[in-house]
Amino acid sequence: MSRKIRVAVLFGGRSAEHEVSLQSARNVVGAIDTDKYDVVLVGIDKRGQWRLHEAARFLLEADDPKRIHLHEAADPVALVPGAERQELVRLSDRASAGPVDVVFPVLHGPFGEDGTVQGLLKLADLPFVGAGVLGSAVGMDKDVMKRLLRDAGIPSPRFLVAGRRASRRVGFEQAARELGLPVFVKPANLGSSVGVHKVRNAAQFDAALDDALTYDTKLLIEECIEGREIECSVLGNDEPVASLPGEVVPQHEFYSYAAKYIDENGALLKIPAELPGDVTRTVQELAVKAFKALCCEGMARVDFFLRNGRDVFVNEINTIPGFTRISMYPKLWEASGVPCGELIDRLIQLALERFGTEKRLRTSFDFEGGDGHGQGGAGKEN
């Protein structure tokens, strides 16, 4: 019998979305096929410490989204690259906690979804689920994301960008003149609607800037598209495919953090969305187009606005979408015929497939007997 693939599920992290990550990890761990995979739980606390957790008690207050937190008694560990295999090592006694074959990051927001962990794992020569360094970084930064969507001809809401030093230079009057009212103010590098405000007047605008700047040094001021909120899941590497779209009907003023993760009645989820066939196809096509334009791999959820029942706008992409029990990414795939356990298996296999492709790339040049292609490249002047 072949050895099980050892999967390290990485969750928590130094982010305002820490608690969301814990909820997502709980569901990933509960759905993964333990006959095929040996699961290792690595929780990152809010100080950035990696800890090795036992499956039976890795979360406390797990049923309360407001109070859920990591078990602090877990052993601190480090990921140590080796010549043949990478392993986790306990920091207390320097003993091995076993090898790691592939990593499943279930990290939302900065220090996890933004390319930082992905770069670490690439340096460690480990396959990992989801987008690589570039796709992760682009997907996290809404400013860069929206500029790439615009350049790819993908319709997206109009926006302005302000930094910490320049935030007051984009005043309420300019935002209202260029984008109309209301507008949304949000941190450029965060998700789950953390720090997001819907603004109608100058007082709200100044307060929203102040709050958003506590989460990020760069802000997005965005046009409000009045319409329906549609989401679509994407799966794949070179040939990604889109799920059936779903619709979010917020019961709050907009799809806020509370509506997503705390208030079970904060939003109605219509899966699949009630859309004409041609609109469904447009959403799916734009989801895949955005996925490719933003250099994504593995998985992503693409969020849309639908105005007047016909006009489709890409709002943003999430490269590590939520996996909570009320999250759209796994629910949309389940409605499309891929249950959560199979979805997780496909994601792990996509990570291993990409890693195998990258391992076949040349990382050195034979100056003695390099082929013509290599010599031609080496002969060019920079």
C-alpha positions as CSV (number, residue, x, y, z in Angstrom):
1,M,0.0,0.0,0.0
2,S,1.4,3.4,-0.9
3,R,2.1,6.0,1.8
4,K,-0.5,8.7,2.4
5,I,0.3,12.2,1.2
6,R,1.1,14.3,4.2
7,V,-0.8,17.6,3.9
8,A,0.0,20.5,6.2
9,V,-3.1,22.7,6.6
10,L,-1.8,26.2,7.4
11,F,-4.3,28.6,9.1
12,G,-4.8,31.6,11.4
13,G,-2.2,34.2,10.7
14,R,-1.3,37.9,11.4
15,S,-4.4,39.3,9.8
16,A,-7.7,41.0,10.7
17,E,-9.2,37.9,9.0
18,H,-7.6,35.5,11.5
19,E,-10.9,34.3,12.9
20,V,-12.3,33.7,9.5
21,S,-9.3,31.6,8.7
22,L,-10.0,29.4,11.7
23,Q,-13.5,28.8,10.6
24,S,-12.3,27.9,7.1
25,A,-9.6,25.5,8.4
26,R,-12.2,23.7,10.6
27,N,-14.3,22.9,7.5
28,V,-11.3,21.9,5.3
29,V,-10.0,19.5,8.0
30,G,-13.5,18.1,8.4
31,A,-13.9,17.4,4.7
32,I,-10.5,16.1,3.7
33,D,-10.2,12.4,2.8
34,T,-8.2,10.9,5.6
35,D,-7.9,7.6,3.8
36,K,-5.8,9.4,1.2
37,Y,-4.2,12.2,3.1
38,D,-2.4,12.4,6.5
39,V,-3.4,15.8,7.9
40,V,-1.0,18.0,9.9
41,L,-2.5,21.1,11.5
42,V,-0.2,24.2,11.7
43,G,-1.9,27.2,13.2
44,I,-0.2,30.6,13.0
45,D,-1.1,32.8,16.0
46,K,-1.6,36.6,15.9
47,R,2.1,37.1,16.8
48,G,3.2,35.1,13.8
49,Q,4.3,32.0,15.8
50,W,3.7,28.6,13.9
51,R,2.3,26.0,16.2
52,L,1.6,22.3,15.7
53,H,-1.9,21.4,16.8
54,E,-3.8,18.2,17.6
55,A,-6.9,17.6,15.6
56,A,-9.1,17.0,18.7
57,R,-8.4,20.4,20.3
58,F,-6.8,22.9,17.8
59,L,-9.7,25.4,18.3
60,L,-11.4,26.9,21.3
61,E,-14.9,28.3,21.2
62,A,-15.1,26.9,17.7
63,D,-18.9,27.3,17.4
64,D,-18.8,31.1,18.2
65,P,-17.5,33.2,15.3
66,K,-16.8,36.1,17.7
67,R,-14.8,34.1,20.3
68,I,-13.2,31.4,18.2
69,H,-9.4,31.2,18.8
70,L,-6.4,28.9,18.6
71,H,-5.3,26.6,21.4
72,E,-2.3,28.4,22.8
73,A,-0.7,25.3,24.4
74,A,0.4,23.8,21.1
75,D,4.1,23.3,20.3
76,P,5.9,26.0,18.4
77,V,7.4,24.6,15.1
78,A,9.5,25.7,12.2
79,L,9.5,24.5,8.6
80,V,12.9,23.2,7.7
81,P,13.9,22.5,4.1
82,G,15.9,19.4,3.4
83,A,17.8,17.8,0.5
84,E,15.0,15.2,-0.1
85,R,12.0,16.2,1.9
86,Q,10.9,19.2,4.0
87,E,9.9,18.6,7.6
88,L,8.4,20.4,10.6
89,V,10.7,20.7,13.6
90,R,9.6,21.4,17.2
91,L,11.4,24.4,18.6
92,S,11.2,23.1,22.2
93,D,13.5,20.1,21.7
94,R,14.5,20.4,18.0
95,A,12.8,17.0,17.4
96,S,11.2,16.3,14.0
97,A,7.5,16.5,13.8
98,G,7.5,14.6,10.5
99,P,7.8,15.5,6.8
100,V,5.5,17.6,4.7
101,D,4.5,16.7,1.2
102,V,2.2,19.6,0.3
103,V,0.8,22.6,2.1
104,F,-2.9,23.8,2.0
105,P,-2.8,27.5,3.0
106,V,-6.2,28.5,4.5
107,L,-5.0,32.0,5.3
108,H,-7.1,35.1,4.5
109,G,-5.7,38.6,4.1
110,P,-2.1,39.9,4.6
111,F,0.7,37.6,5.6
112,G,-1.0,34.6,4.0
113,E,-3.1,35.4,0.9
114,D,-0.8,38.1,-0.4
115,G,2.2,36.1,-1.7
116,T,4.3,36.2,1.5
117,V,3.6,32.6,2.5
118,Q,3.6,31.5,-1.1
119,G,7.1,32.9,-1.5
120,L,8.3,31.1,1.6
121,L,6.9,27.8,0.4
122,K,8.5,28.2,-3.0
123,L,11.9,28.8,-1.4
124,A,11.3,25.7,0.8
125,D,10.6,23.8,-2.5
126,L,7.2,22.7,-1.3
127,P,4.0,22.4,-3.4
128,F,1.1,24.4,-2.1
129,V,-2.6,24.9,-3.0
130,G,-3.7,28.0,-4.7
131,A,-2.2,30.9,-6.6
132,G,1.6,31.5,-6.7
133,V,3.5,34.5,-5.5
134,L,2.4,36.9,-8.4
135,G,-1.3,35.8,-8.5
136,S,-1.6,36.0,-4.8
137,A,0.0,39.5,-4.5
138,V,-2.1,40.8,-7.4
139,G,-5.3,39.3,-6.1
140,M,-4.7,40.9,-2.6
141,D,-3.9,44.4,-3.8
142,K,-7.2,45.8,-5.1
143,D,-5.5,48.8,-6.8
144,V,-3.2,46.6,-8.9
145,M,-6.0,44.1,-9.5
146,K,-8.4,46.6,-10.9
147,R,-5.8,48.2,-13.1
148,L,-5.0,44.8,-14.7
149,L,-8.7,44.1,-15.1
150,R,-9.1,47.4,-16.8
151,D,-6.1,46.7,-19.1
152,A,-7.6,43.3,-20.0
153,G,-10.9,44.9,-21.1
154,I,-12.8,43.4,-18.2
155,P,-15.6,45.7,-16.9
156,S,-15.0,46.8,-13.3
157,P,-16.3,49.7,-11.1
158,R,-14.5,53.0,-11.4
159,F,-12.1,53.8,-8.6
160,L,-9.6,56.3,-7.0
161,V,-6.6,55.3,-5.0
162,A,-5.1,57.2,-2.0
163,G,-2.2,56.4,0.3
164,R,-1.6,57.3,3.9
165,R,0.3,60.5,3.0
166,A,-2.0,61.4,0.1
167,S,-5.3,60.4,1.6
168,R,-6.5,63.9,2.3
169,R,-5.7,65.0,-1.2
170,V,-8.6,62.8,-2.5
171,G,-11.4,64.8,-0.9
172,F,-15.0,64.1,-0.6
173,E,-15.9,66.5,-3.4
174,Q,-13.5,65.0,-5.9
175,A,-14.7,61.5,-5.1
176,A,-18.3,62.5,-5.4
177,R,-17.6,64.4,-8.7
178,E,-15.7,61.5,-10.3
179,L,-17.5,58.5,-8.9
180,G,-20.9,59.7,-7.9
181,L,-22.6,59.0,-4.6
182,P,-22.6,56.8,-2.5
183,V,-19.0,55.5,-2.7
184,F,-17.2,52.7,-0.9
185,V,-14.0,53.3,1.0
186,K,-11.9,50.2,1.7
187,P,-8.4,49.1,2.5
188,A,-6.5,48.1,-0.7
189,N,-5.0,45.0,0.9
190,L,-7.6,43.2,2.9
191,G,-10.7,41.1,2.4
192,S,-13.9,39.9,4.1
193,S,-15.2,43.4,4.0
194,V,-13.0,44.4,6.9
195,G,-12.6,48.2,7.1
196,V,-15.1,48.8,4.3
197,H,-17.6,51.7,4.6
198,K,-20.4,52.9,2.4
199,V,-20.2,56.7,2.3
200,R,-22.8,59.3,1.5
201,N,-21.5,62.6,2.9
202,A,-18.3,64.4,3.9
203,A,-18.4,63.4,7.6
204,Q,-18.8,59.7,6.7
205,F,-16.0,60.1,4.2
206,D,-13.4,61.4,6.6
207,A,-14.4,58.8,9.3
208,A,-14.1,56.0,6.7
209,L,-10.7,57.1,5.6
210,D,-9.5,57.2,9.2
211,D,-10.8,53.7,9.9
212,A,-9.5,52.1,6.6
213,L,-6.1,53.6,7.3
214,T,-5.8,51.6,10.5
215,Y,-5.8,48.4,8.3
216,D,-3.6,49.5,5.3
217,T,-1.4,52.3,4.0
218,K,-3.3,52.4,0.7
219,L,-7.1,52.9,0.2
220,L,-9.5,52.3,-2.6
221,I,-12.4,54.7,-3.1
222,E,-14.8,53.0,-5.4
223,E,-17.9,53.7,-7.4
224,C,-21.1,52.1,-6.0
225,I,-22.8,49.8,-8.5
226,E,-26.4,49.4,-7.6
227,G,-27.5,46.0,-8.5
228,R,-27.3,42.3,-7.6
229,E,-24.2,40.7,-6.1
230,I,-23.1,37.6,-8.0
231,E,-20.2,35.2,-7.2
232,C,-18.6,32.5,-9.3
233,S,-15.9,29.9,-8.3
234,V,-13.0,29.0,-10.5
235,L,-10.9,25.8,-10.3
236,G,-7.8,24.8,-12.4
237,N,-4.3,25.7,-13.5
238,D,-3.8,26.1,-17.2
239,E,-7.4,25.2,-18.2
240,P,-9.5,26.7,-15.4
241,V,-13.3,26.1,-15.3
242,A,-16.1,28.1,-13.7
243,S,-18.9,26.9,-11.4
244,L,-22.5,27.8,-11.6
245,P,-22.9,31.4,-10.3
246,G,-24.6,32.2,-7.0
247,E,-26.2,35.3,-5.7
248,V,-25.7,37.0,-2.3
249,V,-28.7,39.0,-1.1
250,P,-27.4,41.0,1.9
251,Q,-29.8,41.7,4.7
252,H,-27.5,44.4,6.0
253,E,-26.8,47.6,4.0
254,F,-24.1,45.7,2.2
255,Y,-22.3,42.4,2.4
256,S,-20.3,43.2,5.5
257,Y,-18.0,41.2,7.7
258,A,-20.9,40.5,10.1
259,A,-23.1,39.4,7.3
260,K,-20.5,37.0,5.9
261,Y,-19.2,35.3,9.1
262,I,-21.2,36.2,12.3
263,D,-24.9,36.8,11.5
264,E,-26.3,33.6,10.0
265,N,-29.2,35.6,8.7
266,G,-27.0,38.4,7.4
267,A,-27.4,37.3,3.8
268,L,-29.5,35.0,1.7
269,L,-27.5,32.8,-0.6
270,K,-29.2,31.8,-3.8
271,I,-27.4,28.8,-5.3
272,P,-27.5,28.7,-8.2
273,A,-28.4,32.3,-9.0
274,E,-31.6,32.9,-11.0
275,L,-30.1,34.3,-14.2
276,P,-30.9,34.1,-17.9
277,G,-28.7,31.5,-19.7
278,D,-26.7,34.1,-21.6
279,V,-25.9,36.1,-18.4
280,T,-24.8,33.0,-16.6
281,R,-22.4,32.3,-19.5
282,T,-21.1,35.8,-19.4
283,V,-20.4,35.6,-15.7
284,Q,-18.6,32.3,-16.1
285,E,-16.6,33.5,-19.1
286,L,-15.5,36.7,-17.2
287,A,-14.7,34.7,-14.1
288,V,-12.2,32.6,-16.1
289,K,-10.9,35.6,-18.0
290,A,-10.3,37.5,-14.8
291,F,-8.6,34.4,-13.3
292,K,-6.2,34.2,-16.2
293,A,-5.6,38.0,-16.4
294,L,-4.6,38.1,-12.8
295,C,-2.2,35.1,-13.1
296,C,-4.2,32.9,-10.7
297,E,-3.9,29.1,-10.3
298,G,-5.7,26.4,-8.3
299,M,-8.7,28.3,-7.0
300,A,-10.4,31.7,-6.8
301,R,-13.8,33.2,-6.2
302,V,-14.7,36.0,-8.5
303,D,-17.2,38.5,-7.2
304,F,-19.5,40.5,-9.6
305,F,-22.1,43.2,-9.7
306,L,-25.1,42.8,-12.0
307,R,-26.7,46.1,-13.0
308,N,-30.1,46.3,-14.8
309,G,-30.1,42.5,-15.1
310,R,-27.6,42.6,-18.0
311,D,-24.5,44.7,-17.3
312,V,-21.8,42.5,-15.5
313,F,-18.9,44.1,-13.6
314,V,-16.1,42.2,-11.9
315,N,-15.7,43.6,-8.4
316,E,-12.7,41.6,-7.1
317,I,-11.1,38.2,-7.0
318,N,-10.3,36.1,-3.8
319,T,-7.4,33.7,-4.3
320,I,-8.0,31.9,-1.0
321,P,-11.7,32.1,-0.7
322,G,-13.6,31.3,2.5
323,F,-14.2,27.6,3.3
324,T,-16.6,28.3,6.2
325,R,-19.8,26.4,6.4
326,I,-21.7,29.3,4.8
327,S,-18.9,30.2,2.3
328,M,-19.8,30.5,-1.4
329,Y,-16.7,28.9,-2.9
330,P,-17.4,25.3,-1.8
331,K,-21.2,25.7,-1.9
332,L,-21.0,26.8,-5.6
333,W,-18.9,23.8,-6.5
334,E,-21.2,21.5,-4.6
335,A,-24.1,22.8,-6.6
336,S,-22.0,22.3,-9.8
337,G,-21.5,18.6,-8.9
338,V,-18.2,18.7,-6.9
339,P,-18.7,18.0,-3.2
340,C,-16.3,19.5,-0.7
341,G,-14.2,16.4,-0.1
342,E,-13.7,16.0,-3.9
343,L,-13.0,19.7,-4.3
344,I,-10.2,19.6,-1.7
345,D,-8.7,16.5,-3.3
346,R,-8.7,18.3,-6.7
347,L,-7.0,21.4,-5.2
348,I,-4.3,19.3,-3.7
349,Q,-3.8,17.4,-7.0
350,L,-3.6,20.7,-8.9
351,A,-0.9,21.9,-6.4
352,L,1.1,18.7,-7.0
353,E,0.6,18.9,-10.8
354,R,2.0,22.5,-10.9
355,F,4.9,21.6,-8.7
356,G,5.8,18.7,-11.0
357,T,5.7,21.1,-14.0
358,E,7.9,23.6,-12.3
359,K,10.4,21.0,-11.2
360,R,11.0,20.1,-14.8
361,L,12.2,23.6,-15.6
362,R,15.9,24.2,-15.9
363,T,17.5,26.1,-13.1
364,S,21.1,26.1,-14.3
365,F,22.9,26.6,-17.6
366,D,25.6,24.2,-19.1
367,F,28.2,26.7,-20.4
368,E,30.2,23.8,-21.8
369,G,27.5,22.0,-23.8
370,G,24.4,24.1,-23.6
371,D,21.9,23.6,-26.4
372,G,21.6,26.3,-29.2
373,H,18.6,27.8,-27.5
374,G,20.4,28.3,-24.2
375,Q,23.6,29.6,-25.9
376,G,21.5,32.1,-28.0
377,G,19.9,33.4,-24.9
378,A,23.2,33.7,-23.1
379,G,24.7,35.6,-26.0
380,K,22.2,38.4,-25.8
381,E,23.3,41.6,-24.2
382,N,21.1,43.2,-21.5
